[in-house]
Amino acid sequence: HLAQIVARARLAQRVEVDVTMLLDSLEMTDALRAQVVDACRRAHEKRIVVVHGTDTMTLTAHALALAALPKAIVLTGAMVPYCIEGSDAVFNLGFAMGCVQALNAGVHIAMNGQLHAWDQVAKNRERGVFEPRA
């Protein structure tokens, strides 16, 4: 659905979409995370948004941080899938796209209208939000 989301978000900047994989984030392995890191490493862009499932987003953010790429990388996703009414997918993607333009190199997570350093955030499953790590 990414092409639809990008079109609905009416992003002003040109967006290059590279679909690395399509799977539930609970199925992510370290080998698959390495593929995400490699895709970010190979990208010519210095500002990257990674759309990722929320269950293991912080683990992939950790792998990206360890790679220390000289790029601004923002991970985002949706607590409610795009195809379900009331989804936060479009908002979160637009927010992430705005955030990545203002960041220096590093890895962040943009969810629920908040930007977090990758290692300072956790998913609160009860509340259905990402929040600062306690």
Secondary structure, 3 states (H helix, E strand, C coil): CHHHHHHHHCCCCCCCCCCCCCCCHHHCCHHHHHHHHHHHHHCCCCEEEEECCCCCHHHHHHHHHHHCCCCEEEEECCCCCCCCCCCCHHHHHHHHHHHHHHCCCEEEEEECCEEEEHHHEEEECCCCEEEECC
